[in-house]
């Protein structure tokens, strides 16, 4: 039998049933990767977070993040949601706190502060790293694989790989965001060919974006790991100033409109965040063999 406590939160929302849902499993020290994968498939969220080694006195924990297909070295809304859950576990959760969350091979600094019925959270995603631009036949193949025409693409901005922990191919558009979709079964191979893990289709003027799992089965509601790269891209190409916050919109096409805040520091680091609302608490109880 397994008996695992969990918290369900909605990230990038001050209210339940909006934003990006996340299940955070507590006391995951003894769980195998296979069981974490099984739990993730059971709850059918875009990602699921597993906390281990929690030390509330030191404000630290180890975090593992799974999609239905694999474990990730980094993802945005699981980090924010897990930090909000940790904040809620403190005896006095009204103060401003700073956390060190170990995810794969990096430690992420996260700040939390209590709102009226939510927790405001932001994480240090570091300085964005800019990879190559994608042009020619490769750009044409990706455009077509997303169900877009050349007229949908932004005429002055390039496709480019940008990372703050995960490599995203930013695909800027002037129209067609509502019809964008992954429509080739080998889309992941196209991304690997240009050095990207995922795609982020971005309307720079709103700004608003969309992304999916690479099979195109599930659209993500609000993607914290893409928000840093997208905002960094907008700043680098002078669409947005590099000294003011960027509010990035996502999720309206699947009925969960969300807003992600990206705040630049003078040294180039980007802090990504927003509110996290509690939804439910519970316990997994199941036979595993």
Secondary structure, DSSP 8 states (H G I E B T S, - for coil): -EEEEEEEEEET-SSTTSSEEEEEES--TT--HHHHHHHHHHHT-S-EEEEEEEETTTTEEEEEEE-SS-EES--HHHHHHHHHHHHHHSSSTTS-EEEEEEETTEEEEEEEEE-SSEEEEEEEEEE-EEEEEE-HHHHHHHHHHTT--GGGB-SSS-EEEEESSSEEEEEEESS-GGG-----TTHHHHHHHTT-SEEEEEETTTTEEE-B-TTSS-B-S--HHHHHHHHHHHHHTTSS-TTS-EEEEE-GGGT--EEEEEEE-TTSEEEEEEEEEEEEEEEEEE---
